Amino acid sequence: MHVADVPTEERNPASMDLDALPLSDLLQLINQQDQTVPKAVAAVLPQIELAVLAGVRALRSGGRIHYFGAGTSGRAAFADAAELRPTFSLEPDQVVAHVAGGLEALWSAVEQAEDDDNAGARDAAEVTAKDLVIGVAASGATPYVGGALRHARSVGATTALISSNPHAPLHEFADIPIAVETGPEVITGSTRMKAGTAAKLVLTTFSTAVMVRIGRTWSNLMVCAVPSNAKLRQRAVRTLMSATGLPAEVAQQAIAQAGEELPVALVMLLSSVDARTARHALTDAQGMVADAVRRLS
């Protein structure tokens, strides 16, 4: 696909006089354009739902979720994967982000890394048929992402593509195409703007829904966050208090008895059982607090 055929590379008629605008008008223009992104994401919620179901299947079956991206897309994917582990107490390899050019590309440009489809295939070497592989590419044409998707498809993994191009060439390798029509950028081709925001929204929506569906929340409370600092320890106590209506001292005692495993402490308090019983119930319920409580009722 020629670069001129990519929507994000077209000139935006609303910003033709961008460099001549008064500052207040410049800021308003950017903000107005940004407001179009959530509506564009809303239009692809059915496709995101399919990806969530595939992600839940992958994790429930012992598989993994892989993100592959380059540049802004790769950085957004890396940030989402990195934040899931402490927030939802995931194992390090359950949701993995692969960025063209490696970790160095997170803070500096690695020339031509995104053009290497063989590198994408190599980085996908450990993908199995149990996994979900999600490519993130604003243009929907990044060779690195294409190499990863092709390899993933060849081993039987489920594949998805997040892009801002409804005619993305890489759709042919995606079981689930998620094309967010964000249109031309305020600055032509600057996909760190609307396309980047769209990728961030889709990734956050996807991963949050997956975490909810595999039981990493209780109601709308984060009950799996690792209490690794003072702020998070205070939040853990407040979470148990909110979920159970019990005083802080009781919550603190339960957290200590549970070895700072918040889901175990919650099941202990909700079901009036000891830590060992709560932990076994959670294991039998595949980590679902609600199911563990039902098993103990």
Phi, psi and omega in degrees: 000128177289146183303329181292343181271358182268125184306322182290349179264356178283157177279139182270116182297338181284345185238024182299326180258032186309312186283355179254357184286146167300152186304317181297322179290323178299313180295320180296321180297312179300317181295318179297318178294320179299327182293345179281343187291312180302324178293322178294322177293321179302328182290342181249018179302323177300324178288322177297323177300318178297321179293321178298314179301320179292322178295318178297316178301317182299310183291323180292332183268005182088008177273189183229165172250127179244135170253140174230128179201172178224152177059223181303317181298317179295321180293321178296319179294318180298316180298318181296314180296319182295325183282338183291323186300306180287329183289323185238013175055049178275156170290152186303331186256012182284320174233115189239135177252133177243126184242132178304126182093356178076193185299330179302328183289351179289334182233356176211155181288133174250104189302133173068002181299323184286345181272001186260095180291330177295325177295321176299316178295320179296318180292339179266011187300330183269001179294139178238174180295342179281347191271162167248127180245123182244116173273142178234114183206114183306317181283338185070021184223005185298121183303319179304314179294319179299318178299320179293316181294319180298315180295317180300317179298323184291335180261004175093009177286154172282138184236148176219158178224125173259121180214177172243031183227107181296345179245035184301129178301329184281359176302331182294343179255007183246120173294329182232095177277127180241091184256108181267115185277084181272346176073192182296146180277161176301317170254120188309122177082357182276081186285002170289351184267253186295317180296320178295320177296319179298316179299317179299315180295317180296314180298315180295317179297313180301304187292323178296316179296321177298315181297321177297316185289338177262013170087023181273008173228160170236116191056234178251028182256142174280103184253008179239002180298138179280119182282075189266356176213177186300317180299315182289329176293320177295319179295322179299317179296314180298322179299313180294320178298317181293322183285331188244341184077010182269159182288165184301321182298320180293318179298315180298319179295318180296319179298318179296315181293332180273006182065033180065021173268102188300318178299322178296316179298321181294315178297321177305312185286322181288331185247359180055053179232169178277174185297320182297314180297318180296319181294318178297318180297320178294322178297315179296330182266013180055037175085358181280111182301314182300318179293321179297319179295319178297321180296332184264356183278000000 
